[in-house]
Amino acid sequence: MTTATALYADPHAPAPTLSPVGVPERPDDRARFVTRVRVAATVPLVIGLGTHVLFLVAYWIPETSAFPAHDWWLGQLSPLVSEALTSDGEAQVEAQWRQPGLGGLLLLLAAVALFVLDRRPRLLGPGAAVLPAAVGTLVALVTAVALVLGGRPSASGLTLVLLALWVGTAGYAALAGLLVDTEAYRERRWRHGVVLLAAYAVVGPVPTAVGRALFGPQLRDAAAALQGNTVALRLAALTNGTTLLLYLSGLLVGVAVWGAYQCWPPRRDLRTGLRVLVLVGALVLTALVGSAAAGPAERRAEQLRQDSPADAIRFSCGAASLDGSGPGAPARTLVITGFTCTTLTTYEGYRQQVTRELPFSLAPVTVRDPDGRRLPGRVVSAQYGPTLVLVGSSRVDTGADELLAVAVDDGRELWRSSCPDRRPLRLRFTGVPGGDDPQHGRLAAGPAAVVVTCAGRTTRLDPDTGAPRR
């Protein structure tokens, strides 16, 4: 009997071995393979959470609407988002009017399930991650087909790219997970998740949006009403101390989520007990700071809706306010702004209504009373109830040559007067309801009138109509 002998060029070389298909045998290669699978399973979750966070901030902090390409981003990503989770069921862009938002919700749930089952495949058994990947793929395909057949592929091009990325990474994570056990228990340490918590804290709009959603929804509505302001006060709901409280409450919500992450999986040891105390403490602090923020947020929202901004903000040229016409009616305010005080803007509460430009400047202006004394002040004016009388100049030497009366409630012009020869005029206000102020030419005594002197001739004008009085 003949015996066959295999000869090797290197007698000391190890004999060849076979390994399972697609799974590296060496520990370092195997670890890299597991890492790739886990990263692939994380991508769908990042897509889902990232788009929902973007829409959450856009809705609860409407002040961000001034950012460049704001509406473009929301329109491109709207098919990936559920309005119920981000904007209290309200559509933020036109594209959301034609979709229920169910696809975005299903994609987010599928991404969460895939992420969890990829790291804990033994929860439901090997291969369980295939189910959420398959569901998400089906939803993504239906969404893509609807976008293409609906004639909106260019308006949602970014969504189509992200859907393809979602399907590719989710499919790889699910199928590759069948070849290797990706589960690896590691002892939970305090540093785990701290980087994400720090990023959450640094990106201030996110915790602020969470704080508004939980403890200041009225302030969000008031802020949305101010986004049409073009002259001033567009950020009045954001630039106040209430925002800091809402930010802290939202930040503590993030700390509570980090504490819950530290407590999972639960174990019976001292470290788990300390983590539970951290979680409970974060929840208690969240409730305390949130309750402290709720009251100021509600009062600030009421102030923005009802009060006059002239009482809280000093405008460069001045302002005149008028109480609401009835109980619960917002105050009306006329604000004068601009480099030479030529812009008149009316507000209902803090909300801008009408803006107009004057053909002459209100400052600087040189005004003298009938006795020749110069009247100080950046803008010389007097308010007679709902009427505001202003003194302006169209001259190079800034001499006063224009009188203008406007309605405080809507800024419309009531009357206008000037000297016939365009010479500088002199004036004094009498019967002013606001009280006596001789230094600024306002006298409470006498009938309500604007006493004007032109070329040595004195005329008393009715402040409401501009008609001469005897």
Buried (B, 14 or more C-beta within 10 A) or exposed (E): EEEEEEEEEEEEEEEEEEEEEEBBEEEEEBEEBBEEBBEBBBBBBBBBBEBBBBBBBBBBBBBBBEEEEBEEBBBBBBBBBBBBBBBEEEBBBEBBEEBEBEBBBBBBBBBBBBBBBBBBBEEEEEEBBBBBBBBBBEBBEEBBEBBEEEEBEEBBEBBBEBBEBBBBBBBBBBBBBEBBEBBEEEEBEEEEBEEEBEEBBEEBBBBBBBBBBBBBBBBBBBBBBBBEBEBBBBBBBBEBEBBEBBBBBBBBBBBBBBBBBBBEEEEEEEBBEEBBEBBEBBBEBBBEBBEBBBEBBBEBBBBBBBBBBBEEBEBBBBBBBBEBEEEEEBBBBBBBBBEBBBBBBBBBBBBBBBBEEBEBBBBEBBBBBBEEBEBEBBBBBBBBEBBBBBBBBBBEEBBBBBBBBBBBBEBEEBBBBBBEEEEBBBBBBBBBEEEEBEEBBBBBEEEBBBBBBBEEEEBBBBBBEBEEBE
